[in-house]
Amino acid sequence: MVKFIMYMFFMIPLCFLYSNFWVLQFMFFTMFTLFFYTYSYSMYFSSISYFFGCDYLTFFMVLLSIWICVLMLMASEKIYFYNNFSLFFSFVILFLLIFLFLTFCSMNMFVFYLFFEMSLIPTLLLILGWGYQPERIQAGMYMFMYTLFGSFPMMVSLFYLYYYNSSLDFFFSYNVNSFYLYICMILVFLIKIPMYFVHLWLPKAHVEAPVSGSMILAGVMLKLGGYGFLRFMKIFVEIGMKINFIFITISLIGGFYISLICLRQMDIKSLIAYSSVSHMGLVLSGLMTLNLWGFYGSFLMMIAHGLCSSGLFCLANISYERLSSRSLFMNKGLINLMPSMSLWWFLLCSSNMGAPFSLNLFGEIMLINSIISWSWLTFIFLFLISFFGAAYSLYLYSHTQHGILFQGFYSFSLGSLREYLLLFLHWVPLNLIFMSGDIFMY
């Protein structure tokens, strides 16, 4: 663990070199390869270095974090081209990766909590520093206040657990049967996922964030909530069996309602952001069933959604750079301008709706099995979420690609090699992992 932490800290001087755009990407790719071949995924913590270790969950979440950070740099060439505080931008992304790495590798609850909260700071800097409109300040405050509101009860709960158990290590078995402690502990994860009713910060943050901010929010930050549930739910199994039906009901009804909202959106980024809330509602329902299929399915869905949603935000940004608008009224007939890009719109929209052979399909099948085995009455909302998920994905594709081409273009570029490579690196892992899905069933 320490060698990778030192690797990232020694990359800090690179952030202050001019023309570091490709160098940093190469270093991140190297780190991805080294981490992939250094650790074998196991259900138990290995390579332990005091508070940090690597297990099955850590392995895949760290790989996803590094991959998304590489793609963030690749998507943000405009910042380097116009030198829009590009050195500080590299510095923020590197520190965000360090905090995410330490969060996922933590074996202690308090250390996890510490880095979980610290990862908010670079994300906030990305939104406030490189956002598009003055409303980004309000969006940043929304995100900050929501997370802060959920984090204080969790801190108090951790102190309470330590007082009674004298340890906060993940691999110790606790059995907590307190309703108030349960709510205080999971509130921050419900906000982070986010669950319906505490989701309002997410569409605002996505709409105002730059493409890199949207990618890390959709790709990794939402997954922190799911990862937290996967780590903490074993402590609250007894109380969870009694009251989890409340969260499952809210998530399924909320997911259906959000799907209807998606069909009424005119802003591309807003539509993709709301679709994230709908998908993560399904993930939360699977987690709350406390079923093995639910845990595996939610984990698969988190990986799949991280790649798919990030790719859709990249596509939205590619259109925005040419039209300077995210409105579906103006983003029309793009198949006439960029026929090759239209293929990527189709592939990522079809992955978003859970079409074969994407990992989303695999995750959705497992989640649906898990939730229906919990209660067969849920099949109504599961059917509606799946149906309207396909509806808004097709709505997004057909509105952007068909119709009369808008004439107010800033650029008639058919797409650069960098943009096609960026989309390729989102889509290929999303569909190739499907071929070896057994690695998630360890």
Secondary structure, 3 states (H helix, E strand, C coil): CHHHHHHHHCCHHHHHCCCCHHHHHHHHHHHHHHHHHHCCCCCCCEEEECCEEECHHHHHHHHHHHHHHHHHHHHCHHHHHCCCCHHHHHHHHHHHHHHHHHHHHECEHHHHHHHHHHCHHHHHHHHHHHCCCCCHHHHHHHHHHHHHHHHHHHHHHHHHHHHHHCCCECCCCCCCCCHHHHHHHHHHHHHHCCCCCCCCHHHHHHHHCCHHHHHHHHHHHHHHHHHHHHHHCCCCHHHHHHHHHHHHHHHHHHHHHHHHHHCCCCEHHHHHHHHHHHHHHHHHHHHHCCCHHHHHHHHHHHHHHHHHHHHHHHHHHHHHHHHCCCECCCCCCHHHHCHHHHHHHHHHHHHHCCCCCCHHHHHHHHHHHHHHHHCHHHHHHHHHHHHHHHHHHHHHHHHHHCCCCCCCCCCCCCCCHHHHHHHHHHHHHHHHHHHHHHHHHC
